[in-house]
Amino acid sequence: MSRDCPVQVRFYMPPPELQTYFTTFYFVEIDLPPGQRAIDRLHPEWANLRLYADARPVADRQDGTQLSGTTFPATGPSSRAVRFEIERSRMWGIGLLPLGWAKFVPAPAIELADAVVDGHTHPAFACFAPLAASLFGDAPDEVGELARITAYFRGRLSDPVPDEARIKAIHAALLDPEVATVSQLVAQAGIGQRTVERICDRAFGFRPKLLLRRQRFMRSLAQYMLDPSLKWIGAIDGHYHDQAQFVRDFRQFMGMTPREYAALDKPILNAVMHERARRAGQAVQALDSPDGRG
């Protein structure tokens, strides 16, 4: 395994007509000697489509299941970190906001919560087969590849989105750092609690209570990752009662303690998060707004 992992990452904001559906389109190029792999962990996030030119990463979920051997690993909304190994590669990532999931994926998000699947074979992602088949040509062409991603989703803009306004209202309430309870979220969204739960199942992947806990945790993690000099105590969100509560959440979401995570190499995520914060306004997907802006 390699500790020295040169990473090039570029984030592209979707065009205005697509911004309410996606976090970003992003290109990652990992330059490793043949036969070497880098190890890192995906944080909890919204759903992602990742399309590789030729590499086949290995992804390990906390429940012990593994996905390997595909150039199209697709993830549903997640609440648990995913360990992955990757070799030299070129990859495009497409981050789906909850509204984007509701528009483009023909399955309830809760059915794929914390899932990592082969997008080439899973029925929920079969609609993306034309994009996966046509994205890469014989030679690297970053500009052309981005154009093909954009054209593909522009071609599907006529697909209807049930509950669009309600999805946006729930998403906006989740992002408000003053909203700490389900009752506060329901009041701010202006929607009945049972309707909120139904919409969360369809578009967000988790029930409101877990979504709020994830937001609180990701605010803390992003703060630390961008500025480790704060130490964990300086990065913890104000809604945590104490450090012990934060450690319990860390174990649930990351599968380890904060101290154990701080000691790990993060050869890819460090580069990705700093560039994402610079280019897109937020270091992590979970903090992007429902209009697709950081």
C-alpha positions in Angstrom: 0.0 0.0 0.0 1.2 3.5 -0.8 1.4 6.5 1.6 2.6 8.7 -1.2 -0.5 9.2 -3.4 -0.4 12.2 -5.8 -4.1 13.2 -6.3 -5.5 15.7 -8.8 -9.1 16.7 -8.2 -11.3 19.2 -10.0 -14.8 20.2 -9.0 -17.3 21.4 -11.6 -20.6 23.1 -10.6 -23.5 21.8 -12.7 -25.1 24.3 -15.1 -28.0 26.3 -13.6 -30.8 24.1 -14.8 -29.1 21.1 -13.1 -27.9 22.7 -9.8 -30.9 21.7 -7.7 -30.3 18.0 -8.4 -26.6 17.6 -7.9 -23.9 18.6 -5.4 -21.0 18.7 -7.9 -19.5 16.8 -10.9 -15.9 16.1 -9.9 -12.9 14.6 -11.6 -10.2 12.7 -9.7 -6.9 11.4 -11.1 -4.8 9.2 -8.8 -1.2 8.7 -9.9 0.3 5.5 -8.3 3.0 3.1 -9.6 1.6 -0.1 -11.1 0.5 -2.6 -8.5 0.2 -0.1 -5.6 -3.0 0.9 -4.0 -4.1 3.8 -1.7 -6.5 3.3 1.2 -9.0 5.9 2.5 -12.5 6.2 3.8 -15.6 7.8 2.4 -17.5 9.9 4.9 -21.3 9.7 5.3 -22.7 11.6 2.3 -25.6 11.8 -0.1 -25.7 9.3 -3.0 -22.9 9.1 -5.5 -22.3 7.7 -8.9 -18.6 7.0 -9.5 -17.4 6.0 -13.0 -13.9 4.8 -13.6 -12.1 4.7 -16.9 -10.5 1.4 -16.1 -9.7 0.9 -12.4 -11.8 -1.3 -10.1 -11.7 -0.1 -6.5 -12.4 -2.3 -3.5 -15.1 -1.0 -1.1 -15.6 -2.4 2.4 -18.7 -1.5 4.4 -18.8 -1.6 8.1 -21.2 -4.6 8.1 -18.4 -6.7 6.5 -19.7 -6.8 2.9 -17.4 -5.9 0.1 -17.8 -4.6 -3.5 -15.0 -5.1 -6.0 -14.5 -5.7 -9.7 -16.7 -2.9 -11.2 -15.9 0.4 -12.9 -19.2 1.8 -11.7 -19.6 1.6 -7.9 -22.8 3.4 -6.9 -23.7 4.4 -3.4 -27.0 5.3 -1.8 -27.2 8.0 0.9 -24.9 6.9 3.7 -24.6 7.2 7.4 -21.5 5.0 7.8 -18.0 5.4 6.5 -16.9 3.1 3.6 -13.2 1.9 3.5 -11.9 1.7 0.0 -8.7 0.7 -1.8 -7.8 2.2 -5.2 -5.1 1.9 -7.7 -3.9 4.3 -10.4 -7.1 5.7 -11.9 -9.2 8.3 -13.6 -12.7 8.8 -12.2 -15.7 11.0 -12.5 -18.0 11.4 -9.5 -21.6 12.6 -9.7 -23.1 13.7 -6.3 -26.9 13.4 -6.1 -28.8 15.8 -3.8 -32.0 14.3 -2.3 -34.0 16.1 -5.0 -31.7 14.6 -7.6 -32.3 11.1 -6.2 -36.1 11.7 -6.4 -35.8 12.8 -10.0 -33.4 10.4 -11.5 -33.4 7.2 -9.4 -36.5 5.0 -9.7 -36.3 3.5 -6.2 -36.9 4.8 -2.6 -33.6 6.1 -1.1 -34.2 4.1 2.1 -33.9 0.9 0.1 -30.4 1.8 -0.8 -29.3 3.5 2.4 -25.7 2.7 3.2 -25.6 0.4 0.1 -22.5 0.1 -2.2 -23.5 -1.7 -5.4 -22.4 -2.4 -8.9 -24.1 0.3 -11.0 -23.8 -1.8 -14.1 -26.1 -4.5 -12.7 -28.3 -3.0 -10.0 -31.8 -2.2 -11.3 -32.0 1.1 -9.4 -29.0 2.4 -11.5 -29.9 0.8 -14.8 -31.1 4.1 -16.1 -27.5 5.4 -16.0 -26.2 2.6 -18.3 -26.0 4.8 -21.4 -23.8 7.3 -19.5 -21.6 4.6 -18.1 -21.1 3.1 -21.6 -20.4 6.3 -23.4 -18.5 8.5 -20.9 -14.9 7.5 -21.7 -13.4 7.4 -25.1 -10.1 5.9 -26.4 -8.1 8.8 -25.0 -8.5 10.9 -21.8 -10.7 13.9 -22.6 -11.8 15.7 -19.4 -13.6 18.5 -21.2 -15.5 16.1 -23.4 -16.3 13.7 -20.6 -17.8 16.6 -18.5 -19.8 17.6 -21.6 -21.2 14.1 -21.9 -22.3 14.0 -18.2 -24.0 17.4 -18.6 -25.7 16.4 -21.8 -27.0 13.1 -20.4 -28.8 14.8 -17.5 -30.0 17.7 -19.5 -31.7 15.0 -21.7 -33.7 13.8 -18.7 -34.9 17.1 -17.3 -38.5 16.3 -18.4 -38.8 13.5 -15.8 -41.3 14.7 -13.1 -40.3 15.1 -9.5 -43.1 14.5 -6.9 -42.9 16.6 -3.7 -40.2 18.9 -5.1 -41.1 21.8 -2.9 -41.4 19.7 0.2 -38.0 17.9 -0.5 -36.4 21.3 -0.7 -38.1 22.6 2.5 -36.9 19.5 4.4 -33.4 19.8 3.1 -33.2 23.5 4.0 -34.4 22.7 7.5 -31.7 20.0 7.9 -29.0 22.5 7.0 -30.1 25.0 9.6 -27.6 24.6 12.5 -30.3 25.9 14.9 -32.5 22.9 14.0 -31.6 20.2 16.5 -34.8 18.1 17.0 -37.4 16.5 14.7 -40.1 18.7 16.1 -38.0 21.8 15.1 -37.4 20.4 11.6 -41.1 19.6 11.1 -42.0 23.1 12.2 -39.4 24.8 10.0 -40.3 22.8 7.0 -44.0 23.5 7.5 -45.0 19.9 6.8 -46.7 17.2 9.0 -44.3 14.8 10.6 -45.7 11.7 8.9 -45.3 13.4 5.5 -41.8 14.4 6.4 -41.0 10.8 7.3 -42.5 9.5 4.0 -40.5 12.0 1.9 -37.3 11.3 3.9 -37.7 7.6 3.0 -38.1 8.4 -0.7 -35.5 11.0 -1.2 -33.1 11.2 1.8 -32.6 7.6 2.8 -33.0 8.0 6.5 -35.5 9.1 9.1 -35.3 12.7 10.3 -33.7 11.9 13.7 -30.8 10.1 12.1 -30.4 12.8 9.4 -30.1 15.5 12.1 -27.5 13.5 13.9 -25.6 13.0 10.7 -25.7 16.8 10.0 -24.4 17.6 13.4 -21.6 15.0 13.1 -20.6 16.1 9.6 -20.4 19.8 10.6 -17.9 18.7 13.3 -15.9 16.4 11.0 -15.6 18.9 8.2 -14.4 21.6 10.7 -11.7 19.3 12.0 -10.6 18.0 8.5 -10.1 21.6 7.3 -8.3 22.7 10.4 -6.8 19.9 12.5 -5.1 22.5 14.7 -8.6 23.0 16.4 -8.3 19.4 17.8 -11.5 17.5 18.2 -12.6 19.6 21.2 -12.5 22.8 19.1 -14.4 21.3 16.1 -17.3 19.7 18.0 -20.7 21.1 17.0 -22.4 23.2 19.7 -25.4 20.8 19.8 -23.4 18.0 21.4 -24.0 17.8 25.1 -20.4 16.7 25.8 -17.4 15.0 24.2 -18.6 11.6 25.2 -21.7 12.0 23.0 -19.6 13.1 20.1 -17.4 10.0 20.5 -20.5 7.7 20.5 -21.6 9.3 17.2 -18.1 9.0 15.8 -18.1 5.3 16.5 -21.5 4.9 14.8 -20.7 6.9 11.7 -17.0 6.1 11.2 -16.6 2.8 12.9 -13.8 4.0 15.2 -12.9 6.6 17.7 -11.8 10.2 16.8 -8.3 9.4 18.0 -8.1 6.3 15.8 -9.3 8.2 12.8 -6.9 11.2 13.4 -4.0 8.7 13.3 -4.9 7.3 9.9 -3.5 8.5 6.6 -6.1 10.2 4.4 -4.3 10.5 1.1 -7.3 11.1 -1.1 -10.0 12.6 1.2 -7.7 15.3 2.5 -7.0 16.5 -1.1 -10.7 16.2 -2.1 -12.1 18.0 0.9 -9.7 21.0 0.7 -10.3 21.4 -3.0 -14.1 21.0 -2.6 -14.2 23.7 0.1 -12.3 26.0 -2.1 -14.2 25.3 -5.3 -17.7 24.4 -4.1 -18.0 26.3 -0.8 -18.4 23.2 1.5 -15.9 20.5 2.3 -18.5 17.7 2.3 -21.6 16.9 0.3 -23.9 16.7 3.4 -23.5 20.5 3.9 -24.5 21.5 0.4 -27.7 23.5 0.1 -30.8 22.3 -1.8 -30.1 24.7 -4.7 -26.8 22.9 -5.3 -24.6 25.7 -3.9 -22.2 25.2 -1.0 
